Structure formats: C-alpha cells, structure tokens
Amino acid sequence: MNAAPPPARRPLRLGLTGGIGSGKSTVAGLLRGLGASVVDADAIARASTAAGGAAIAPLRAAFGPDAIGPDGALDRDRMRARVFSDPEAKQRLEAIVHPLVRAEIDRQAATAPGDCVVLDLPLLVESPQWRERVDTVWVVDCLPETQVERVMRRNGWPREQVLAVLAAQASRTQRLAVADTVIDNDQATLAQLDTRVRTAYAAMRQRFGL
C-alpha cells in the first residue's frame, strides 16, 4: 500500500507594512518581481468601496446618502474628513469595511500561487490579529519628514493634512518594534532599494528553508 502524500505546505506569509509615503507599494512591486504573490489590502478596500462594492449599501445605511458620491462610490474625501474629526464615525467605518477586507485577503492568500505570499497591510501594526496570521513582518522605514514631503508632492495635499494622517497611523517607533526585517527607504534610489529588497528576500528565504 502506498503511503499517503505529505500535506501540502502553505506558502510563507510575509506581512509588509509602512506608513503613508514610506514606499511600501514600491517594495511590494519589487517583491512581486522576485516571484512573490502580493495581496494588496488597500486595493481590496478600494474595491469594496467602489461603485457596486460590497461595502456601499451598509455605508449608505450607516452614514447616509451624502457619504456616497455621484458615481456610486464612497466619497473618500468627505469620509476622510469625517473620521478624522469623529472617532465614533471611524469605528463605524472600520466595523463595516475591515471584515470585508479581511475575508477577501484570506481568500486571495489561500489561493495565491508560489511559496511566498506578501500581505501588503497598512494597518498591520494597528491590528494585532494580522501579526498572528503572518510568519514574518517587514517594515518599510523612513523619517517622518520624508513621508510628509513625499505625500505632499505625490498627492498635492497641504502639510497639515499629511500630518493629520500620520498622527492617525501607528508611529515609526511602534512599527519598528514589531519588525523582523527593516527596509530603509529614506534617501534610497530605486536601484538601492531594489538591492536591499533582493538581499532581505534571499536571506528570508534561506531562513525559512524556501
């Protein structure tokens, strides 16, 4: 009688995080280029709040029709202003959107090809349950002032708006405290960042026997 085959090993789960303007999305793209699958929490959240998305009906019920723009999608600017001034509104928003996002992240991670799946999670530090569901944590790091300059340049936001977003996110110290690997992206060129990611990815694969 033939022995039963060993159970399939699930892919390594790499939790990737970093504050706004840190370059986390760029690092996720570099990891994808190295063969890792990437599950993008921000993209899933945007899809859930786009026209016809799973969150639209409950958001309309919770916040009223003004929360939804003429295109049928969540009015992100209006909602952003609302949650920054009203912690209760922030909690209600998260109670609607986060479970939908978590379920879709789990679905995509379970079906991702390859031996490493990157969970691109902006709120990894703020959400302890995510740290328990990944095998290793990478933090893309830079100085807060670098974040401010990048976001002002990229989004055209005033400085005060960027600072408000930074204040609502985990601090740099909190992110670094949970990091297994830190990717320095403060004054790095794309070529330098690519080298750092390649080196860290190779070391991680060796450490986990991939």
Backbone as numpy.savetxt, mean C-alpha at the origin, in Angstrom:
# Nx Ny Nz CAx CAy CAz Cx Cy Cz
2.13 -48.62 -3.51 1.28 -47.42 -3.51 2.17 -46.18 -3.51
1.85 -45.26 -4.38 2.62 -44.03 -4.46 2.30 -43.12 -3.28
3.33 -42.47 -2.75 3.10 -41.52 -1.66 2.41 -40.28 -2.21
1.59 -39.68 -1.36 0.92 -38.44 -1.76 1.96 -37.34 -1.94
1.77 -36.50 -2.94 2.73 -35.41 -3.13 2.70 -34.46 -1.95
3.81 -33.80 -1.64 3.82 -32.83 -0.53 2.92 -31.65 -0.86
2.35 -31.01 0.17 1.48 -29.86 -0.10 2.26 -28.75 -0.78
1.60 -28.05 -1.67 2.25 -26.95 -2.38 2.62 -25.85 -1.39
3.81 -25.32 -1.57 4.25 -24.23 -0.70 3.66 -22.93 -1.21
3.04 -22.17 -0.32 2.46 -20.91 -0.76 3.57 -19.90 -1.03
3.32 -18.94 -1.89 4.34 -17.93 -2.17 4.72 -17.15 -0.91
5.96 -16.73 -0.86 6.39 -15.82 0.19 5.61 -14.52 0.06
5.16 -13.98 1.18 4.43 -12.71 1.17 5.33 -11.59 1.71
5.64 -10.66 0.83 6.48 -9.51 1.18 5.55 -8.31 1.37
5.49 -7.79 2.59 4.70 -6.60 2.85 5.53 -5.36 2.57
5.09 -4.55 1.62 5.83 -3.35 1.20 5.05 -2.12 1.64
5.73 -1.20 2.33 5.04 0.00 2.76 5.99 1.20 2.74
5.41 2.35 2.94 6.17 3.60 2.94 5.19 4.75 2.92
5.59 5.89 3.44 4.70 7.05 3.46 4.50 7.64 2.08
3.53 8.55 1.99 3.26 9.22 0.73 4.53 9.91 0.24
4.82 9.75 -1.05 6.01 10.38 -1.63 7.31 9.66 -1.35
7.24 8.47 -0.74 8.48 7.76 -0.42 9.08 7.04 -1.63
8.25 6.76 -2.65 8.72 5.99 -3.79 8.32 4.54 -3.71
7.35 4.23 -2.86 6.92 2.85 -2.68 6.42 2.24 -3.98
5.67 2.98 -4.77 5.15 2.44 -6.02 6.27 2.15 -7.00
7.30 2.98 -6.99 8.46 2.73 -7.85 9.15 1.44 -7.45
9.31 1.22 -6.15 9.94 -0.02 -5.67 9.07 -1.22 -6.04
7.75 -1.08 -5.91 6.86 -2.19 -6.30 7.06 -2.53 -7.77
7.21 -1.52 -8.61 7.45 -1.77 -10.03 8.77 -2.46 -10.29
9.80 -2.09 -9.53 11.10 -2.76 -9.68 11.01 -4.22 -9.25
10.26 -4.48 -8.18 10.08 -5.87 -7.73 9.30 -6.68 -8.76
8.33 -6.05 -9.38 7.59 -6.74 -10.44 8.54 -7.09 -11.59
9.46 -6.20 -11.89 10.43 -6.46 -12.94 11.37 -7.60 -12.61
11.52 -7.90 -11.31 12.37 -9.00 -10.88 11.60 -10.32 -10.81
10.33 -10.29 -11.19 9.55 -11.51 -11.25 8.55 -11.71 -10.14
8.49 -10.80 -9.18 7.50 -10.92 -8.11 6.12 -10.50 -8.62
5.09 -11.13 -8.08 3.72 -10.66 -8.32 3.45 -9.51 -7.35
2.67 -8.53 -7.78 2.36 -7.37 -6.93 0.86 -7.23 -6.79
0.40 -7.12 -5.54 -1.00 -6.84 -5.24 -1.03 -5.43 -4.66
-1.69 -4.51 -5.35 -1.65 -3.08 -5.03 -2.92 -2.69 -4.27
-2.79 -2.44 -2.97 -3.94 -2.10 -2.14 -4.58 -0.79 -2.59
-3.76 0.19 -2.98 -4.32 1.48 -3.42 -5.16 1.30 -4.69
-4.67 0.50 -5.63 -5.42 0.27 -6.87 -6.74 -0.44 -6.57
-6.72 -1.37 -5.64 -7.95 -2.07 -5.27 -8.92 -1.11 -4.60
-8.42 -0.25 -3.72 -9.29 0.72 -3.06 -9.90 1.68 -4.08
-9.09 2.12 -5.06 -9.62 3.02 -6.09 -10.71 2.33 -6.91
-10.50 1.05 -7.23 -11.50 0.32 -8.00 -12.80 0.18 -7.23
-12.69 -0.02 -5.91 -13.91 -0.21 -5.11 -14.70 1.08 -4.98
-14.03 2.24 -5.14 -14.72 3.53 -5.02 -14.91 4.21 -6.37
-14.59 3.50 -7.46 -14.87 4.01 -8.81 -16.35 3.81 -9.13
-16.80 4.40 -10.22 -18.20 4.23 -10.62 -18.51 2.75 -10.76
-19.58 2.32 -10.10 -19.95 0.91 -10.15 -19.19 0.04 -9.18
-18.26 0.61 -8.40 -17.46 -0.16 -7.46 -18.30 -0.66 -6.29
-17.76 -1.67 -5.62 -18.53 -2.32 -4.54 -18.80 -1.40 -3.37
-18.00 -0.36 -3.19 -18.18 0.52 -2.04 -19.14 1.67 -2.29
-19.53 1.92 -3.53 -20.28 3.12 -3.85 -21.64 3.16 -3.15
-22.41 2.10 -3.23 -23.74 2.11 -2.61 -23.67 2.32 -1.10
-22.82 1.57 -0.37 -22.75 1.83 1.07 -22.18 3.20 1.41
-21.28 3.74 0.59 -20.77 5.10 0.84 -21.86 6.14 0.65
-22.68 5.96 -0.38 -23.79 6.89 -0.60 -24.77 6.84 0.57
-25.03 5.64 1.07 -25.95 5.50 2.19 -25.38 6.12 3.46
-24.06 6.01 3.65 -23.44 6.50 4.88 -23.20 8.00 4.88
-22.84 8.54 3.69 -22.40 9.93 3.63 -23.31 10.84 2.80
-24.29 10.26 2.15 -25.20 11.06 1.35 -24.75 11.19 -0.09
-25.64 11.67 -0.96 -25.32 11.74 -2.39 -24.19 12.70 -2.72
-23.90 13.68 -1.83 -22.81 14.62 -2.11 -21.45 13.96 -2.09
-21.36 12.78 -1.48 -20.08 12.08 -1.42 -19.71 11.46 -2.76
-20.69 11.35 -3.65 -20.47 10.73 -4.95 -20.46 11.81 -6.02
-19.44 11.80 -6.86 -19.31 12.81 -7.90 -20.25 12.57 -9.06
-20.31 13.52 -10.00 -21.18 13.38 -11.17 -20.87 12.16 -12.03
-19.63 11.68 -11.94 -19.23 10.52 -12.73 -19.60 9.20 -12.07
-20.21 9.27 -10.89 -20.61 8.05 -10.20 -19.56 7.47 -9.29
-18.39 8.09 -9.23 -17.31 7.63 -8.36 -17.28 8.45 -7.08
-16.61 7.94 -6.07 -16.42 8.69 -4.85 -15.73 10.02 -5.16
-16.24 11.11 -4.61 -15.58 12.41 -4.74 -14.42 12.42 -3.75
-13.25 12.05 -4.22 -12.11 11.82 -3.32 -11.65 13.11 -2.64
-11.66 14.23 -3.34 -11.22 15.48 -2.74 -12.19 15.89 -1.62
-13.47 15.78 -1.88 -14.48 16.14 -0.86 -14.36 15.20 0.35
-14.20 13.91 0.08 -14.10 12.95 1.18 -12.81 13.14 1.97
-11.71 13.44 1.26 -10.44 13.66 1.95 -10.56 14.83 2.93
-11.18 15.91 2.48 -11.35 17.07 3.35 -12.24 16.73 4.54
-13.24 15.91 4.30 -14.18 15.55 5.36 -13.52 14.70 6.44
-12.77 13.69 6.02 -12.19 12.78 7.02 -11.05 13.43 7.80
-10.35 14.40 7.19 -9.30 15.08 7.92 -9.87 15.94 9.05
-11.09 16.43 8.87 -11.69 17.29 9.89 -12.63 16.55 10.82
-12.92 15.28 10.53 -13.93 14.54 11.30 -13.46 13.09 11.49
-12.85 12.79 12.64 -12.36 11.42 12.88 -13.46 10.36 12.79
-14.67 10.70 13.17 -15.76 9.73 13.08 -16.07 9.38 11.63
-16.00 10.39 10.76 -16.23 10.13 9.33 -15.13 9.22 8.78
-13.91 9.43 9.24 -12.80 8.57 8.81 -13.05 7.12 9.21
-13.52 6.92 10.43 -13.81 5.56 10.90 -14.92 4.91 10.09
-15.94 5.69 9.75 -17.05 5.14 8.95 -16.59 4.79 7.55
-15.77 5.65 6.97 -15.22 5.38 5.63 -14.41 4.09 5.65
-13.51 3.96 6.62 -12.65 2.78 6.69 -13.45 1.52 6.96
-14.51 1.63 7.75 -15.34 0.45 8.05 -16.04 -0.08 6.81
-16.26 0.80 5.83 -16.89 0.37 4.57 -15.84 -0.16 3.59
-14.77 0.62 3.39 -13.83 0.32 2.32 -12.83 -0.78 2.70
-12.31 -0.75 3.91 -11.22 -1.66 4.27 -11.59 -3.14 4.17
-12.77 -3.57 4.64 -13.09 -5.00 4.48 -13.16 -5.44 3.02
-13.67 -4.58 2.15 -13.72 -4.91 0.73 -12.32 -5.03 0.15
-11.44 -4.11 0.55 -10.07 -4.13 0.05 -9.33 -5.37 0.57
-9.49 -5.67 1.85 -8.82 -6.85 2.41 -9.25 -8.13 1.70
-10.53 -8.26 1.44 -11.03 -9.47 0.78 -10.44 -9.62 -0.62
-10.34 -8.51 -1.35 -9.79 -8.57 -2.70 -8.28 -8.80 -2.68
-7.58 -8.22 -1.70 -6.14 -8.48 -1.57 -5.92 -9.98 -1.32
-6.70 -10.56 -0.41 -6.56 -11.99 -0.12 -6.84 -12.83 -1.36
-7.84 -12.43 -2.12 -8.18 -13.19 -3.33 -7.04 -13.14 -4.33
-6.52 -11.94 -4.57 -5.43 -11.81 -5.54 -4.16 -12.50 -5.06
-3.86 -12.39 -3.77 -2.65 -13.01 -3.24 -2.72 -14.53 -3.35
-3.93 -15.08 -3.17 -4.09 -16.53 -3.21 -3.91 -17.10 -4.61
-4.11 -16.26 -5.62 -4.03 -16.74 -7.00 -2.82 -16.18 -7.74
-1.95 -15.45 -7.03 -0.80 -14.82 -7.68 0.21 -15.88 -8.12
0.75 -15.74 -9.33 1.76 -16.70 -9.80 3.12 -16.43 -9.17
3.99 -17.42 -9.25 5.36 -17.25 -8.78 5.54 -17.60 -7.32
6.78 -17.46 -6.83 7.09 -17.84 -5.45 7.18 -16.67 -4.49
6.91 -15.45 -4.98 6.91 -14.27 -4.11 5.81 -13.32 -4.56
4.96 -12.95 -3.61 3.92 -11.96 -3.91 4.14 -10.76 -2.99
4.19 -9.59 -3.60 4.38 -8.33 -2.88 3.00 -7.75 -2.58
2.73 -7.54 -1.29 1.50 -6.86 -0.89 1.88 -5.40 -0.66
1.50 -4.54 -1.60 1.80 -3.11 -1.55 0.75 -2.46 -0.66
1.13 -2.19 0.61 0.17 -1.84 1.65 0.53 -0.50 2.31
-0.09 0.60 1.89 0.21 1.88 2.52 -0.06 1.88 4.03
-1.06 1.10 4.48 -1.45 1.11 5.89 -0.94 -0.11 6.65
0.15 -0.70 6.20 0.66 -1.89 6.86 0.99 -1.61 8.33
1.62 -0.48 8.61 2.01 -0.16 9.99 0.78 0.15 10.84
-0.19 0.85 10.25 -1.39 1.24 10.99 -2.33 0.07 11.24
-2.19 -1.02 10.50 -3.11 -2.15 10.59 -2.34 -3.40 11.02
-2.32 -3.71 12.32 -1.52 -4.84 12.82 -1.86 -6.17 12.16
-3.13 -6.33 11.72 -3.48 -7.63 11.12 -2.69 -7.90 9.85
-2.26 -6.84 9.14 -1.46 -7.07 7.94 -0.08 -7.58 8.29
0.52 -7.08 9.36 1.86 -7.54 9.73 1.85 -9.02 10.08
0.72 -9.51 10.55 0.60 -10.93 10.90 0.40 -11.79 9.65
0.09 -11.17 8.51 -0.23 -11.93 7.31 0.85 -11.85 6.25
1.99 -11.25 6.60 3.12 -11.21 5.68 4.32 -11.88 6.34
5.25 -12.34 5.52 6.42 -13.05 6.03 7.59 -12.11 6.32
7.62 -10.99 5.64 8.69 -10.03 5.84 8.17 -8.65 5.44
8.73 -7.62 6.07 8.27 -6.24 5.84 9.40 -5.40 5.28
9.14 -4.78 4.14 10.05 -3.81 3.55 9.46 -2.41 3.73
10.29 -1.48 4.14 9.89 -0.08 4.27 10.73 0.75 3.32
10.06 1.51 2.45 10.76 2.46 1.58 10.86 3.77 2.37
12.07 4.24 2.58 12.31 5.32 3.54 12.94 6.53 2.90
12.51 7.70 3.38 13.18 8.95 3.03 12.82 9.98 4.09
13.49 11.10 4.07 13.21 12.16 5.03 11.82 12.74 4.78
11.10 13.16 5.83 9.78 13.77 5.65 9.81 14.97 4.71
10.86 15.77 4.77 10.93 16.93 3.89 11.02 16.50 2.42
11.69 15.40 2.16 11.74 14.86 0.80 10.35 14.45 0.35
9.58 13.81 1.25 8.21 13.44 0.92 7.39 14.67 0.55
7.51 15.73 1.36 6.73 16.95 1.12 7.07 17.52 -0.26
8.35 17.63 -0.56 8.76 18.21 -1.84 8.26 17.37 -3.01
8.35 16.05 -2.90 7.92 15.18 -4.00 6.42 15.29 -4.23
5.64 15.28 -3.16 4.18 15.30 -3.33 3.71 16.67 -3.83
4.33 17.74 -3.37 3.98 19.07 -3.88 4.25 19.14 -5.37
5.38 18.58 -5.79 5.76 18.62 -7.20 4.86 17.70 -8.03
4.57 16.51 -7.50 3.80 15.52 -8.25 2.31 15.85 -8.31
1.74 16.24 -7.17 0.29 16.43 -7.08 -0.14 17.88 -7.22
0.82 18.81 -7.08 0.44 20.21 -7.11 -0.28 20.67 -5.87
-0.14 19.95 -4.78 -0.82 20.30 -3.53 -0.04 21.39 -2.80
-0.72 22.23 -2.03 -0.01 23.16 -1.15 0.68 22.40 -0.02
1.69 23.01 0.53 2.48 22.36 1.58 1.61 21.91 2.75
0.65 22.75 3.14 -0.18 22.44 4.29 -0.99 21.16 4.07
-1.43 20.92 2.85 -2.20 19.72 2.55 -1.32 18.47 2.66
-0.10 18.57 2.16 0.82 17.43 2.26 1.14 17.14 3.72
1.38 18.18 4.50 1.69 17.98 5.92 0.52 17.34 6.65
-0.72 17.69 6.26 -1.89 17.08 6.89 -1.95 15.59 6.59
-1.61 15.21 5.37 -1.60 13.78 5.01 -0.51 13.06 5.80
0.67 13.65 5.89 1.76 13.03 6.65 1.37 12.84 8.11
0.68 13.84 8.67 0.29 13.75 10.08 -0.71 12.63 10.32
-1.49 12.29 9.29 -2.50 11.24 9.43 -1.92 9.84 9.22
-0.70 9.76 8.70 -0.06 8.46 8.45 0.85 8.08 9.62
1.27 6.82 9.64 2.27 6.39 10.61 3.53 7.25 10.44
4.22 7.49 11.53 5.43 8.30 11.47 6.59 7.49 10.87
7.62 8.19 10.48 8.80 7.51 9.97 9.36 6.55 11.02
9.40 6.98 12.27 9.90 6.13 13.35 9.08 4.87 13.50
7.76 5.00 13.42 6.89 3.83 13.54 7.11 2.85 12.39
7.27 3.35 11.17 7.51 2.47 10.03 8.84 1.73 10.18
9.89 2.47 10.53 11.20 1.84 10.64 11.22 0.79 11.75
10.40 0.96 12.77 10.38 0.01 13.89 9.88 -1.37 13.48
9.09 -1.46 12.41 8.54 -2.76 12.00 9.28 -3.34 10.79
10.28 -2.63 10.29 10.94 -3.03 9.05 11.92 -4.19 9.26
11.82 -5.18 8.39 12.87 -6.20 8.29 13.94 -5.73 7.31
13.51 -4.98 6.30 14.41 -4.44 5.28 14.03 -3.00 5.03
15.02 -2.11 5.01 14.78 -0.69 4.72 15.43 -0.36 3.38
14.63 0.20 2.49 15.13 0.65 1.19 15.26 2.17 1.25
16.48 2.64 1.25 16.74 4.09 1.33 16.46 4.72 -0.03
15.49 5.62 -0.05 15.15 6.31 -1.30 15.06 7.81 -1.06
16.02 8.34 -0.34 15.96 9.77 -0.05 16.48 10.60 -1.22
17.73 10.39 -1.57 18.31 11.15 -2.69 18.81 10.19 -3.78
18.22 9.02 -3.85 18.69 8.00 -4.79 18.23 8.30 -6.21
19.10 8.03 -7.16 18.67 8.01 -8.56 17.91 6.71 -8.79
17.21 6.63 -9.92 16.48 5.40 -10.23 17.44 4.23 -10.35
18.62 4.46 -10.92 19.61 3.39 -11.06 20.10 2.92 -9.69
20.33 3.86 -8.78 20.76 3.49 -7.43 19.66 2.73 -6.70
18.43 3.20 -6.86 17.31 2.52 -6.21 17.15 1.11 -6.76
17.30 0.96 -8.05 17.20 -0.35 -8.68 18.26 -1.31 -8.11
19.47 -0.83 -7.93 20.54 -1.66 -7.37 20.21 -2.07 -5.94
19.69 -1.13 -5.16 19.35 -1.44 -3.77 18.23 -2.48 -3.69
17.25 -2.35 -4.56 16.14 -3.30 -4.56 16.62 -4.68 -5.00
17.43 -4.72 -6.05 17.95 -6.02 -6.52 18.76 -6.71 -5.43
19.61 -5.95 -4.75 20.45 -6.53 -3.71 19.60 -7.07 -2.56
18.62 -6.26 -2.12 17.77 -6.68 -1.00 16.90 -7.87 -1.38
16.43 -7.89 -2.62 15.56 -8.98 -3.07 16.34 -10.29 -3.14
17.57 -10.22 -3.66 18.40 -11.43 -3.73 18.71 -11.95 -2.33
19.01 -11.05 -1.40 19.32 -11.46 -0.02 18.09 -12.08 0.63
16.93 -11.50 0.38 15.69 -12.04 0.95 15.40 -13.44 0.41
15.57 -13.61 -0.88 15.30 -14.92 -1.48 16.24 -15.98 -0.91
17.49 -15.60 -0.71 18.44 -16.54 -0.13 18.04 -16.88 1.32
17.62 -15.85 2.06 17.26 -16.07 3.46 16.08 -17.01 3.61
15.12 -16.91 2.68 13.92 -17.74 2.77 14.01 -19.00 1.91
15.15 -19.23 1.30 15.34 -20.45 0.55 14.54 -20.54 -0.73
14.38 -19.40 -1.41 13.61 -19.40 -2.67 14.55 -19.61 -3.85
